[in-house]
Amino acid sequence: MRPAHALLIMLLALAVPGRAVAAPEPCRAMEAQGESFTVCTIDLRRQRLQLFWLQADGRPYGALGTLAAAQGKPLSFAMNAGMYDKDQAPVGLYVEGGHEMKHVSTADGPGNFHLKPNGVFWVKGERAGVLDTAHYLRAKIRPDYATQSGPMLVIDGQIHPKISVDGPSQKIRNGVGMAEDGHVAIFAISERPVTFGAFARLFRDDLGCRNALFLDGSVSSLYAPNLGRTDISRPLGPLVGAVAR
């Protein structure tokens, strides 16, 4: 079939009243900052973003494969979603289905979570956002889902002030940023160890996110059925996943 004919057929399909248009595959490979990443783009007008932590029996899902098996075919994407303690419980704020299961943390302490400003990724209906924790608290959002992690990678278009251009720490890392319209969440995971600086620049310079949040490192994992991928890692805490609306 000639390209012009294929394009015409696609446009006609879009124009047919009542005909559903399939959402694009969410995840793709990307080269940026001299590194390799997988980037997953979720339009909340087409897909529902949800957070998952505990199963019906009270045990954490703990693994992307377990979540995928429980949710079935509709799950189009999943990733670990925020830092957790040795019991797989969220370190900071965690909201699921509108219910706050763990309160926000403003405490000081060691590790990346406490490299302030840290932040919150939240979902409410067809909109989502990434805000530093202080801004999130002032905004008084009542989210359907929220997870706190840290540090922020990008804050109002600026790299986190404590993230060096390219520091010595290199790990597999994952995070989330937001497109300007508030309807599109952009998740990324590195395919090999990268610095915090390179990962932050990915979101700001290559993905165009004015705000982005570090979710975790070393345990970073991805479920992407369109890529035939289900990562296995150490037991995980909160997870984020997308299903069709």
KEKEFI-801960 format. One record per residue (C-alpha): residue number from 1; residue in one letter; x negated, y, z negated. Coordinates in pm, 1 decimal. Example, Ala and Ser with C-alpha at 12.3 -4.5 7.8 and 13.67 -1.06 7.14 Angstrom:
BEGIN
<atom seq="1" type="A" X="-1230.0" Y="-450.0" Z="-780.0"/>
<atom seq="2" type="S" X="-1367.0" Y="-106.0" Z="-714.0"/>
END
This chain:
BEGIN
<atom seq="1" type="M" X="0.0" Y="0.0" Z="0.0"/>
<atom seq="2" type="R" X="-133.4" Y="344.2" Z="91.2"/>
<atom seq="3" type="P" X="-197.4" Y="581.8" Z="-204.6"/>
<atom seq="4" type="A" X="65.9" Y="829.3" Z="-84.9"/>
<atom seq="5" type="H" X="331.0" Y="556.8" Z="-81.0"/>
<atom seq="6" type="A" X="232.2" Y="439.8" Z="-428.0"/>
<atom seq="7" type="L" X="257.6" Y="795.6" Z="-561.4"/>
<atom seq="8" type="L" X="601.4" Y="841.4" Z="-401.8"/>
<atom seq="9" type="I" X="729.9" Y="520.9" Z="-562.4"/>
<atom seq="10" type="M" X="601.3" Y="633.4" Z="-901.4"/>
<atom seq="11" type="L" X="769.1" Y="974.0" Z="-872.4"/>
<atom seq="12" type="L" X="1097.4" Y="814.5" Z="-767.4"/>
<atom seq="13" type="A" X="1081.7" Y="582.2" Z="-1067.1"/>
<atom seq="14" type="L" X="1033.2" Y="879.6" Z="-1297.5"/>
<atom seq="15" type="A" X="1331.2" Y="1052.1" Z="-1141.5"/>
<atom seq="16" type="V" X="1579.7" Y="766.1" Z="-1187.6"/>
<atom seq="17" type="P" X="1819.8" Y="866.8" Z="-1469.6"/>
<atom seq="18" type="G" X="1811.1" Y="635.4" Z="-1768.9"/>
<atom seq="19" type="R" X="1504.1" Y="450.0" Z="-1650.7"/>
<atom seq="20" type="A" X="1248.4" Y="409.8" Z="-1927.5"/>
<atom seq="21" type="V" X="891.0" Y="512.1" Z="-1852.7"/>
<atom seq="22" type="A" X="629.1" Y="292.1" Z="-2016.7"/>
<atom seq="23" type="A" X="386.3" Y="467.1" Z="-2247.6"/>
<atom seq="24" type="P" X="26.8" Y="472.6" Z="-2119.7"/>
<atom seq="25" type="E" X="-216.5" Y="226.1" Z="-2270.5"/>
<atom seq="26" type="P" X="-340.0" Y="395.4" Z="-2587.9"/>
<atom seq="27" type="C" X="-709.6" Y="299.4" Z="-2603.3"/>
<atom seq="28" type="R" X="-1000.1" Y="360.0" Z="-2366.7"/>
<atom seq="29" type="A" X="-1379.2" Y="354.5" Z="-2367.0"/>
<atom seq="30" type="M" X="-1557.6" Y="689.7" Z="-2368.1"/>
<atom seq="31" type="E" X="-1918.1" Y="801.9" Z="-2338.3"/>
<atom seq="32" type="A" X="-1996.9" Y="1125.4" Z="-2526.0"/>
<atom seq="33" type="Q" X="-2275.8" Y="1278.9" Z="-2734.6"/>
<atom seq="34" type="G" X="-2509.3" Y="1017.6" Z="-2586.8"/>
<atom seq="35" type="E" X="-2306.9" Y="744.9" Z="-2759.2"/>
<atom seq="36" type="S" X="-2025.6" Y="498.8" Z="-2684.6"/>
<atom seq="37" type="F" X="-1683.0" Y="530.0" Z="-2843.5"/>
<atom seq="38" type="T" X="-1333.5" Y="389.1" Z="-2813.0"/>
<atom seq="39" type="V" X="-1066.9" Y="658.4" Z="-2823.6"/>
<atom seq="40" type="C" X="-696.9" Y="587.6" Z="-2884.8"/>
<atom seq="41" type="T" X="-440.9" Y="857.1" Z="-2806.7"/>
<atom seq="42" type="I" X="-95.3" Y="830.3" Z="-2963.5"/>
<atom seq="43" type="D" X="190.7" Y="1056.8" Z="-2851.9"/>
<atom seq="44" type="L" X="437.5" Y="1059.4" Z="-3140.5"/>
<atom seq="45" type="R" X="723.5" Y="1142.6" Z="-2903.0"/>
<atom seq="46" type="R" X="671.9" Y="800.3" Z="-2744.1"/>
<atom seq="47" type="Q" X="542.0" Y="594.6" Z="-3034.6"/>
<atom seq="48" type="R" X="592.5" Y="587.1" Z="-3411.5"/>
<atom seq="49" type="L" X="281.5" Y="618.3" Z="-3624.3"/>
<atom seq="50" type="Q" X="306.2" Y="439.5" Z="-3957.5"/>
<atom seq="51" type="L" X="78.5" Y="357.1" Z="-4249.0"/>
<atom seq="52" type="F" X="59.1" Y="9.8" Z="-4398.8"/>
<atom seq="53" type="W" X="-96.5" Y="-104.5" Z="-4725.4"/>
<atom seq="54" type="L" X="96.9" Y="-372.3" Z="-4918.8"/>
<atom seq="55" type="Q" X="286.5" Y="-671.0" Z="-4786.3"/>
<atom seq="56" type="A" X="622.2" Y="-781.4" Z="-4926.3"/>
<atom seq="57" type="D" X="443.6" Y="-997.7" Z="-5185.3"/>
<atom seq="58" type="G" X="246.4" Y="-698.3" Z="-5312.4"/>
<atom seq="59" type="R" X="-85.9" Y="-803.0" Z="-5163.7"/>
<atom seq="60" type="P" X="-273.1" Y="-569.5" Z="-4927.3"/>
<atom seq="61" type="Y" X="-260.5" Y="-659.7" Z="-4560.0"/>
<atom seq="62" type="G" X="-637.8" Y="-643.1" Z="-4580.1"/>
<atom seq="63" type="A" X="-704.5" Y="-714.2" Z="-4211.9"/>
<atom seq="64" type="L" X="-586.8" Y="-586.0" Z="-3876.1"/>
<atom seq="65" type="G" X="-509.8" Y="-938.6" Z="-3759.7"/>
<atom seq="66" type="T" X="-278.5" Y="-991.0" Z="-4056.6"/>
<atom seq="67" type="L" X="-94.0" Y="-667.9" Z="-3979.5"/>
<atom seq="68" type="A" X="-65.9" Y="-755.6" Z="-3609.5"/>
<atom seq="69" type="A" X="76.1" Y="-1098.4" Z="-3691.2"/>
<atom seq="70" type="A" X="332.5" Y="-944.9" Z="-3927.6"/>
<atom seq="71" type="Q" X="440.7" Y="-668.2" Z="-3688.1"/>
<atom seq="72" type="G" X="434.9" Y="-874.7" Z="-3371.4"/>
<atom seq="73" type="K" X="401.8" Y="-762.0" Z="-3011.0"/>
<atom seq="74" type="P" X="533.3" Y="-404.1" Z="-3061.7"/>
<atom seq="75" type="L" X="212.2" Y="-303.0" Z="-3242.7"/>
<atom seq="76" type="S" X="9.6" Y="-124.3" Z="-2973.0"/>
<atom seq="77" type="F" X="-273.3" Y="9.0" Z="-3188.6"/>
<atom seq="78" type="A" X="-406.9" Y="-13.2" Z="-3544.0"/>
<atom seq="79" type="M" X="-710.1" Y="105.7" Z="-3738.8"/>
<atom seq="80" type="N" X="-830.1" Y="130.1" Z="-4097.7"/>
<atom seq="81" type="A" X="-691.2" Y="453.4" Z="-4240.8"/>
<atom seq="82" type="G" X="-863.0" Y="614.8" Z="-4536.1"/>
<atom seq="83" type="M" X="-1106.0" Y="523.5" Z="-4808.9"/>
<atom seq="84" type="Y" X="-1018.6" Y="265.2" Z="-5072.1"/>
<atom seq="85" type="D" X="-1160.4" Y="114.4" Z="-5390.1"/>
<atom seq="86" type="K" X="-1274.9" Y="-237.8" Z="-5474.9"/>
<atom seq="87" type="D" X="-911.9" Y="-347.0" Z="-5521.3"/>
<atom seq="88" type="Q" X="-824.2" Y="-221.1" Z="-5169.0"/>
<atom seq="89" type="A" X="-619.9" Y="61.2" Z="-5323.3"/>
<atom seq="90" type="P" X="-634.9" Y="411.0" Z="-5170.8"/>
<atom seq="91" type="V" X="-885.4" Y="641.7" Z="-5338.8"/>
<atom seq="92" type="G" X="-664.8" Y="947.9" Z="-5287.5"/>
<atom seq="93" type="L" X="-319.1" Y="1044.0" Z="-5164.0"/>
<atom seq="94" type="Y" X="-117.6" Y="768.6" Z="-5000.8"/>
<atom seq="95" type="V" X="241.7" Y="808.2" Z="-4879.6"/>
<atom seq="96" type="E" X="433.6" Y="531.4" Z="-4702.9"/>
<atom seq="97" type="G" X="792.5" Y="560.5" Z="-4583.7"/>
<atom seq="98" type="G" X="828.4" Y="891.3" Z="-4769.7"/>
<atom seq="99" type="H" X="724.7" Y="731.2" Z="-5101.0"/>
<atom seq="100" type="E" X="408.7" Y="861.3" Z="-5270.2"/>
<atom seq="101" type="M" X="227.9" Y="548.8" Z="-5385.5"/>
<atom seq="102" type="K" X="-95.8" Y="722.5" Z="-5489.1"/>
<atom seq="103" type="H" X="-138.6" Y="1085.6" Z="-5595.0"/>
<atom seq="104" type="V" X="-370.4" Y="1331.9" Z="-5424.6"/>
<atom seq="105" type="S" X="-723.4" Y="1346.5" Z="-5566.0"/>
<atom seq="106" type="T" X="-899.7" Y="1677.8" Z="-5625.8"/>
<atom seq="107" type="A" X="-1170.3" Y="1526.6" Z="-5847.7"/>
<atom seq="108" type="D" X="-1541.8" Y="1563.8" Z="-5787.0"/>
<atom seq="109" type="G" X="-1759.9" Y="1259.3" Z="-5748.5"/>
<atom seq="110" type="P" X="-2016.2" Y="1075.2" Z="-5538.2"/>
<atom seq="111" type="G" X="-1982.9" Y="946.4" Z="-5183.1"/>
<atom seq="112" type="N" X="-1829.2" Y="1069.3" Z="-4862.5"/>
<atom seq="113" type="F" X="-1475.0" Y="1100.2" Z="-4999.8"/>
<atom seq="114" type="H" X="-1592.4" Y="1371.8" Z="-5240.5"/>
<atom seq="115" type="L" X="-1800.6" Y="1560.2" Z="-4981.9"/>
<atom seq="116" type="K" X="-1558.0" Y="1850.1" Z="-4998.6"/>
<atom seq="117" type="P" X="-1358.4" Y="1970.9" Z="-4829.8"/>
<atom seq="118" type="N" X="-1200.1" Y="1632.7" Z="-4776.4"/>
<atom seq="119" type="G" X="-859.1" Y="1610.7" Z="-4615.2"/>
<atom seq="120" type="V" X="-525.2" Y="1450.2" Z="-4540.5"/>
<atom seq="121" type="F" X="-379.8" Y="1299.0" Z="-4225.0"/>
<atom seq="122" type="W" X="0.0" Y="1322.8" Z="-4238.7"/>
<atom seq="123" type="V" X="294.0" Y="1215.9" Z="-4021.6"/>
<atom seq="124" type="K" X="646.8" Y="1353.9" Z="-4027.5"/>
<atom seq="125" type="G" X="880.9" Y="1236.1" Z="-3752.8"/>
<atom seq="126" type="E" X="735.8" Y="1322.2" Z="-3412.5"/>
<atom seq="127" type="R" X="466.1" Y="1548.9" Z="-3555.7"/>
<atom seq="128" type="A" X="142.8" Y="1488.5" Z="-3740.2"/>
<atom seq="129" type="G" X="-150.6" Y="1688.6" Z="-3869.1"/>
<atom seq="130" type="V" X="-494.4" Y="1692.6" Z="-4026.8"/>
<atom seq="131" type="L" X="-554.0" Y="1947.4" Z="-4303.3"/>
<atom seq="132" type="D" X="-819.4" Y="1996.6" Z="-4567.4"/>
<atom seq="133" type="T" X="-679.1" Y="1892.1" Z="-4904.9"/>
<atom seq="134" type="A" X="-638.1" Y="2242.9" Z="-5047.6"/>
<atom seq="135" type="H" X="-452.5" Y="2360.4" Z="-4734.9"/>
<atom seq="136" type="Y" X="-236.0" Y="2048.3" Z="-4740.5"/>
<atom seq="137" type="L" X="-132.0" Y="2114.2" Z="-5100.6"/>
<atom seq="138" type="R" X="-49.1" Y="2477.8" Z="-5026.5"/>
<atom seq="139" type="A" X="158.7" Y="2376.3" Z="-4723.6"/>
<atom seq="140" type="K" X="388.5" Y="2164.0" Z="-4945.6"/>
<atom seq="141" type="I" X="450.6" Y="1913.3" Z="-4666.4"/>
<atom seq="142" type="R" X="688.6" Y="1628.1" Z="-4743.8"/>
<atom seq="143" type="P" X="548.6" Y="1364.8" Z="-4508.2"/>
<atom seq="144" type="D" X="681.9" Y="1028.2" Z="-4403.9"/>
<atom seq="145" type="Y" X="324.0" Y="898.9" Z="-4416.7"/>
<atom seq="146" type="A" X="-3.0" Y="1044.0" Z="-4543.7"/>
<atom seq="147" type="T" X="-353.2" Y="924.3" Z="-4624.7"/>
<atom seq="148" type="Q" X="-637.9" Y="1116.2" Z="-4787.4"/>
<atom seq="149" type="S" X="-999.2" Y="1058.0" Z="-4692.5"/>
<atom seq="150" type="G" X="-1316.4" Y="1252.9" Z="-4644.6"/>
<atom seq="151" type="P" X="-1501.7" Y="1446.0" Z="-4552.1"/>
<atom seq="152" type="M" X="-1326.3" Y="1664.9" Z="-4300.5"/>
<atom seq="153" type="L" X="-1524.1" Y="1649.9" Z="-3976.4"/>
<atom seq="154" type="V" X="-1383.1" Y="1962.6" Z="-3811.1"/>
<atom seq="155" type="I" X="-1205.5" Y="2248.3" Z="-3992.4"/>
<atom seq="156" type="D" X="-1032.3" Y="2511.8" Z="-3779.7"/>
<atom seq="157" type="G" X="-1275.9" Y="2450.1" Z="-3496.3"/>
<atom seq="158" type="Q" X="-1589.7" Y="2446.7" Z="-3712.8"/>
<atom seq="159" type="I" X="-1801.2" Y="2146.9" Z="-3811.1"/>
<atom seq="160" type="H" X="-1787.7" Y="2070.5" Z="-4186.0"/>
<atom seq="161" type="P" X="-2053.3" Y="2296.5" Z="-4345.8"/>
<atom seq="162" type="K" X="-2229.2" Y="2005.7" Z="-4519.3"/>
<atom seq="163" type="I" X="-2262.4" Y="1793.1" Z="-4205.0"/>
<atom seq="164" type="S" X="-2608.2" Y="1839.4" Z="-4053.3"/>
<atom seq="165" type="V" X="-2662.2" Y="1851.5" Z="-3678.0"/>
<atom seq="166" type="D" X="-2803.6" Y="1496.9" Z="-3686.4"/>
<atom seq="167" type="G" X="-2879.5" Y="1357.6" Z="-4030.7"/>
<atom seq="168" type="P" X="-3051.4" Y="1028.8" Z="-4113.8"/>
<atom seq="169" type="S" X="-2733.6" Y="830.3" Z="-4190.4"/>
<atom seq="170" type="Q" X="-2610.1" Y="623.7" Z="-3897.0"/>
<atom seq="171" type="K" X="-2309.7" Y="392.3" Z="-3927.2"/>
<atom seq="172" type="I" X="-2014.3" Y="262.6" Z="-3729.0"/>
<atom seq="173" type="R" X="-1757.0" Y="534.6" Z="-3803.1"/>
<atom seq="174" type="N" X="-1389.9" Y="604.8" Z="-3735.5"/>
<atom seq="175" type="G" X="-1171.3" Y="911.1" Z="-3772.0"/>
<atom seq="176" type="V" X="-866.1" Y="1100.6" Z="-3651.9"/>
<atom seq="177" type="G" X="-807.0" Y="1443.4" Z="-3499.4"/>
<atom seq="178" type="M" X="-506.6" Y="1632.0" Z="-3367.8"/>
<atom seq="179" type="A" X="-422.8" Y="1792.5" Z="-3036.1"/>
<atom seq="180" type="E" X="-300.1" Y="2151.4" Z="-3057.7"/>
<atom seq="181" type="D" X="68.6" Y="2068.8" Z="-3000.8"/>
<atom seq="182" type="G" X="95.7" Y="1855.8" Z="-3314.8"/>
<atom seq="183" type="H" X="253.5" Y="1567.8" Z="-3124.0"/>
<atom seq="184" type="V" X="-64.2" Y="1384.5" Z="-3020.7"/>
<atom seq="185" type="A" X="-299.5" Y="1210.8" Z="-3265.2"/>
<atom seq="186" type="I" X="-643.9" Y="1110.0" Z="-3139.9"/>
<atom seq="187" type="F" X="-827.2" Y="825.7" Z="-3313.9"/>
<atom seq="188" type="A" X="-1188.0" Y="732.1" Z="-3239.9"/>
<atom seq="189" type="I" X="-1434.3" Y="463.0" Z="-3343.7"/>
<atom seq="190" type="S" X="-1801.6" Y="442.8" Z="-3251.7"/>
<atom seq="191" type="E" X="-1929.5" Y="130.9" Z="-3079.4"/>
<atom seq="192" type="R" X="-2266.2" Y="148.2" Z="-3252.9"/>
<atom seq="193" type="P" X="-2401.2" Y="339.4" Z="-3551.6"/>
<atom seq="194" type="V" X="-2384.2" Y="717.9" Z="-3506.6"/>
<atom seq="195" type="T" X="-2465.0" Y="1021.7" Z="-3720.2"/>
<atom seq="196" type="F" X="-2198.2" Y="1233.3" Z="-3886.2"/>
<atom seq="197" type="G" X="-2303.7" Y="1521.4" Z="-3662.7"/>
<atom seq="198" type="A" X="-2250.2" Y="1332.0" Z="-3337.5"/>
<atom seq="199" type="F" X="-1916.4" Y="1199.2" Z="-3461.5"/>
<atom seq="200" type="A" X="-1792.9" Y="1544.3" Z="-3562.8"/>
<atom seq="201" type="R" X="-1901.8" Y="1694.8" Z="-3229.5"/>
<atom seq="202" type="L" X="-1711.4" Y="1419.7" Z="-3046.9"/>
<atom seq="203" type="F" X="-1386.1" Y="1546.6" Z="-3197.3"/>
<atom seq="204" type="R" X="-1461.2" Y="1917.1" Z="-3158.3"/>
<atom seq="205" type="D" X="-1643.8" Y="1932.9" Z="-2824.5"/>
<atom seq="206" type="D" X="-1526.9" Y="1627.3" Z="-2630.5"/>
<atom seq="207" type="L" X="-1177.0" Y="1561.5" Z="-2766.2"/>
<atom seq="208" type="G" X="-1080.7" Y="1925.3" Z="-2827.0"/>
<atom seq="209" type="C" X="-961.9" Y="1880.0" Z="-3186.2"/>
<atom seq="210" type="R" X="-964.2" Y="2188.9" Z="-3408.6"/>
<atom seq="211" type="N" X="-916.1" Y="1965.5" Z="-3713.3"/>
<atom seq="212" type="A" X="-1047.1" Y="1612.6" Z="-3761.5"/>
<atom seq="213" type="L" X="-1088.6" Y="1379.3" Z="-4058.1"/>
<atom seq="214" type="F" X="-1341.5" Y="1105.0" Z="-4128.1"/>
<atom seq="215" type="L" X="-1158.5" Y="785.2" Z="-4219.2"/>
<atom seq="216" type="D" X="-1447.3" Y="552.1" Z="-4307.0"/>
<atom seq="217" type="G" X="-1778.2" Y="397.2" Z="-4206.6"/>
<atom seq="218" type="S" X="-1930.9" Y="48.4" Z="-4199.8"/>
<atom seq="219" type="V" X="-1586.4" Y="-114.7" Z="-4239.6"/>
<atom seq="220" type="S" X="-1444.4" Y="77.2" Z="-3939.8"/>
<atom seq="221" type="S" X="-1217.8" Y="-154.7" Z="-3738.6"/>
<atom seq="222" type="L" X="-980.5" Y="-139.0" Z="-3442.0"/>
<atom seq="223" type="Y" X="-685.3" Y="-337.1" Z="-3310.9"/>
<atom seq="224" type="A" X="-632.3" Y="-255.7" Z="-2942.4"/>
<atom seq="225" type="P" X="-434.4" Y="-522.6" Z="-2755.2"/>
<atom seq="226" type="N" X="-474.3" Y="-339.2" Z="-2422.8"/>
<atom seq="227" type="L" X="-849.6" Y="-399.4" Z="-2463.5"/>
<atom seq="228" type="G" X="-806.9" Y="-752.2" Z="-2600.6"/>
<atom seq="229" type="R" X="-963.6" Y="-638.9" Z="-2927.2"/>
<atom seq="230" type="T" X="-900.4" Y="-733.5" Z="-3290.0"/>
<atom seq="231" type="D" X="-1196.7" Y="-641.3" Z="-3510.8"/>
<atom seq="232" type="I" X="-1283.0" Y="-842.0" Z="-3818.8"/>
<atom seq="233" type="S" X="-1439.0" Y="-666.9" Z="-4118.6"/>
<atom seq="234" type="R" X="-1457.8" Y="-677.0" Z="-4494.3"/>
<atom seq="235" type="P" X="-1113.8" Y="-659.2" Z="-4665.5"/>
<atom seq="236" type="L" X="-946.4" Y="-328.4" Z="-4580.1"/>
<atom seq="237" type="G" X="-718.2" Y="-90.3" Z="-4768.7"/>
<atom seq="238" type="P" X="-469.1" Y="140.2" Z="-4591.4"/>
<atom seq="239" type="L" X="-407.6" Y="80.5" Z="-4220.0"/>
<atom seq="240" type="V" X="-248.8" Y="298.9" Z="-3952.0"/>
<atom seq="241" type="G" X="-55.8" Y="151.7" Z="-3660.6"/>
<atom seq="242" type="A" X="164.2" Y="254.4" Z="-3368.5"/>
<atom seq="243" type="V" X="484.3" Y="95.1" Z="-3238.1"/>
<atom seq="244" type="A" X="712.9" Y="204.2" Z="-2955.3"/>
<atom seq="245" type="R" X="1007.2" Y="430.7" Z="-3041.9"/>
END
